[in-house]
């Protein structure tokens, strides 16, 4: 029997033990087993005992993970949302395949290659699968357009669709530009340079860089962004590990934004590559950090591709800021649940709401490199100006409306019905921002619709507290649908406490 032959091998070798165990289960176990899944579970089990960020991904997961970072995917090029079980086009991608054939914002895509996708309860993932496909392939779309009785047919040739990692670029105040980076991918640096050029043409002298909720991405993208801000030879970050020699990344001195003030906005979900940029700017005394202590992900993963297209991401080193702070927060091996609950535990301890609740040991003291200000290691980047989390900003009623899509649906219906007249009435975004008010009936209808499903404020006071932030959110969503994400943030940021503090610092 094959199992006996394997058993004769040198049992002292761990790899042999693993082979024998797998072969024994496959050959002798009482029930049929999926050998592929058995191996995958074994790999996952090993990685789970290491650190919170070493991980295994299936071929399908690898593809989904890589698309946002690689900077493109192949498809028809529309931003869309589902409303009443129908795909509603929010905006076609500028210059993309759908715009080229005449699909416009407000169109409803009801069929793909003669298969109905509207009114059939098809999952959003399945619809996306049908719309996406290799570059150069063609797809027939059935489209319903407001004011036209017949279903329109468009033949769209799929193409590469860019995935932008910069969410917003605009002048937030005279001479102060605002850029929000959502993640650090292959195209982030080129997008950032374009944003800087655009803002400088509008008179930008100082920069507000928003990295709130930025979960990170590519190390090189973070280095390239920091390079735009720092003078020549400034250390940006260094990495070191047990089997990896120290590697330093320094500024080249060719950055576009080496002059003027810089303020970086962060919160408890700012992580990894975003923490590298933040730590470099703070340690080199190049700018001011505003917000709350960042997440604390400072582990370097190396992707290891497996033959079937799956992948292991294995931690091989730590990130350190220029002053020598380790970005990674403490963790216990194999205790990934505790690690995942860290932000919640920080909230419970009061750290997110009260600066006095944050304590650092003297052993964690470090000093910035030019002005020798005290900064602390121990995980994450502590801002220079703390902004407490406003736990009362969103009422429970507001959260319920949001979680069940009442807000997004109310917005989509309103814009869909009034897009032409809104575009005609507000010829510019500034005109819209200064003069548009969300009609009260939209809010009243939404509240009434939610009440039918048992979702309602506990009293009039909760409704009163909900309305200002809810109204602002709806206005921002209308701005997004008429223009783009920059306009969304231009509306929404005016009530952000972190943004307000950042502007104060300037």
Order of alpha helices (4+ residues) and beta strands (2+ residues): alpha-alpha-alpha-beta-alpha-beta-beta-beta-alpha-beta-beta-alpha-beta-beta-beta-beta-beta-alpha-beta-alpha-beta-beta-beta-alpha-beta-beta-beta-alpha-alpha-beta-beta-beta-alpha-alpha-alpha-alpha-alpha-alpha-alpha
